[in-house]
């Protein structure tokens, strides 16, 4: 009984997460506490990223549920401007992202196929060098 439950749980996680590694933030150098924030997003998936957004985590956490629904006009107000207004982020591509100040941020990536990733609570500090690796396991089907 326990083995069957464990196998079912593992299968559901693989289906729900796309079967790959989850997206993750890497700190490349210890934050010095001063200077700029060097932040890049790397697309390690097989999907072209059409839209990329960055917003303060507190705004996302405190937003009404409607603002988190895809296609809702409140969603555009919540997330702000698309960081990829002219082109997509190809598989294997990297994009430097300007971070206005120290804090916690959420990133939302939308693939060409409509799937999304939402990576929350990224702590970004002045003087730090960071790379957010978008991976296959974090894609979610559109609602």
Secondary structure, 3 states (H helix, E strand, C coil): CHHHHHHHHHHHHHHHHCCCCCCEEEEEECCCCCCCCEEEEEECCCCCEEEEEEEEHHHHHCCCHHHHCCCCHHHHHHHCCCCCCCCCECCCCEEEECCCCCEEEEEEEEECCCCEEEEEEEEECCCCEEEEEECHHHCECCC
